[in-house]
Amino acid sequence: METFINSKPHSIAMKNAIQKWNPWWENPANIGKLTGIAREALPILVRTMEARHIKDIIGVRRCGKTVLMYQAINSLLEKGAKAENILYLNFDDPALNSMEEAIKTALQLKPDIAYIFLDEIQNIKEWEKTARVYYDTNRFQQIFVSGSSASLISRDVGKTLTGRHITHVITPFSFREFLKYSNVEHPEHASERDRTLHFIELYLKNGGFPETLGKDDLIAKSILVDLYNDILARDIAARFNADLDIVKKIGFYLISNIGSPFSYNSIASALNIHYDTIKKYVPYFTEVFALFVVPYFSWKLKVQAKKDMKCYSIDTGIRNAVAFKFSDDWGKLAENAVLVELKRRGEDVYFWKNKKEVDFIVKAQDRLTAINVSYTDSVPKRETEALLEFSEMHGSAKLIVITKDTEKTDERGIIYVPLWKWLLGS
């Protein structure tokens, strides 16, 4: 195996940084300090190791991508991989300012490296070209990269790595992961019902970003505000060379109006910003997973394109920390949590509006599911009427109302399920 013997000398600082980031070289047990709560994405990531494709782990800033990498490393160790054959590099470290030089240096230290994990890869210019060379020459058994979604789904990366990579989208903690962190082992059991109901509202209020778990409200809010500002400044303004003041205005408007229909024209009018700027900037928020945009449901693409859209925050906690709101609007938060969970499950999601409005239409092949979220046990008549109106116009569809704690199926076939239970996939 090539060891780059003729490469130029490398700095002591780079060697020290590499050794610091790979503590399992000294003792494989050191990985245990880094793995945290097992993420639901881990089994899927491990399963894709059966393919040689580059694994890119993308998602909003600080949602747990690095920890997921540590968990994948731990999985390799448990399956018998040698610790010295696994390399992790964090390119937020200023000592690791060159991907090629860092890997060459690592190979001088450990010449039989077979698995490489490249974190915060967006800090390395044209990293995808080097990754393609490693892949095409079979230099390593597995290559993992992670970073901001914007840097990993750009058109240049798509062209360079087409057919060579598998993408894993990571979000902040799901409700099931949140309960696991909170030591609620059997949320479906009657004995745990009160604790589960307590934690669902805590989850809606504070969200699922790993750094906020276990923190008091003041500290959690401070963390989320700083995180949001980092997303706007570093992931949107810097990445896309966008005007930060305009980014802030658009972001504040959208995150303060989650679940409300909008158009580019309506935002332009509300903020007195040119239509073309709004049309250009709004997709930036979705590219970095700060927001999800939900289109109108229609079988005709022309109709869909002319209708309003709705947007939701990546996390209810970050929405609460930065948005303008009059009160604790549990209904909007529950709706937001449902949308994020649908996206986490990989669903194709729309909304629909005629005389009444349906929050979400989920399209799976030829089967439609219509979902209204009503975080109460006294479900307003309009919620069920909207579902029935949709079903009448679009044929047979599964009809669901997500409630606070009511569970039943009525004579019209409408299924009522508590939010906590639906989020758990029960």
Secondary structure as GFF3:
##gff-version 3
##sequence-region A 1 426
A	DSSP	alpha_helix	12	21	.	.	.	ID=ss1
A	DSSP	three_ten_helix	23	25	.	.	.	ID=ss2
A	DSSP	three_ten_helix	28	33	.	.	.	ID=ss3
A	DSSP	alpha_helix	42	47	.	.	.	ID=ss4
A	DSSP	three_ten_helix	48	50	.	.	.	ID=ss5
A	DSSP	beta_strand	54	59	.	.	.	ID=ss6
A	DSSP	alpha_helix	65	78	.	.	.	ID=ss7
A	DSSP	three_ten_helix	83	85	.	.	.	ID=ss8
A	DSSP	beta_strand	86	90	.	.	.	ID=ss9
A	DSSP	alpha_helix	99	109	.	.	.	ID=ss10
A	DSSP	beta_strand	115	119	.	.	.	ID=ss11
A	DSSP	three_ten_helix	121	123	.	.	.	ID=ss12
A	DSSP	alpha_helix	127	136	.	.	.	ID=ss13
A	DSSP	beta_strand	142	148	.	.	.	ID=ss14
A	DSSP	alpha_helix	149	152	.	.	.	ID=ss15
A	DSSP	alpha_helix	155	161	.	.	.	ID=ss16
A	DSSP	beta_strand	165	170	.	.	.	ID=ss17
A	DSSP	alpha_helix	175	181	.	.	.	ID=ss18
A	DSSP	three_ten_helix	190	192	.	.	.	ID=ss19
A	DSSP	alpha_helix	193	206	.	.	.	ID=ss20
A	DSSP	three_ten_helix	210	212	.	.	.	ID=ss21
A	DSSP	alpha_helix	217	230	.	.	.	ID=ss22
A	DSSP	pi_helix	231	237	.	.	.	ID=ss23
A	DSSP	alpha_helix	238	240	.	.	.	ID=ss24
A	DSSP	alpha_helix	244	256	.	.	.	ID=ss25
A	DSSP	alpha_helix	264	271	.	.	.	ID=ss26
A	DSSP	alpha_helix	275	287	.	.	.	ID=ss27
A	DSSP	beta_strand	291	294	.	.	.	ID=ss28
A	DSSP	alpha_helix	301	306	.	.	.	ID=ss29
A	DSSP	beta_strand	310	313	.	.	.	ID=ss30
A	DSSP	alpha_helix	316	322	.	.	.	ID=ss31
A	DSSP	alpha_helix	330	344	.	.	.	ID=ss32
A	DSSP	beta_strand	348	353	.	.	.	ID=ss33
A	DSSP	beta_strand	357	364	.	.	.	ID=ss34
A	DSSP	beta_strand	367	373	.	.	.	ID=ss35
A	DSSP	alpha_helix	381	394	.	.	.	ID=ss36
A	DSSP	beta_strand	398	403	.	.	.	ID=ss37
A	DSSP	beta_strand	408	409	.	.	.	ID=ss38
A	DSSP	beta_strand	415	418	.	.	.	ID=ss39
A	DSSP	alpha_helix	419	423	.	.	.	ID=ss40
###
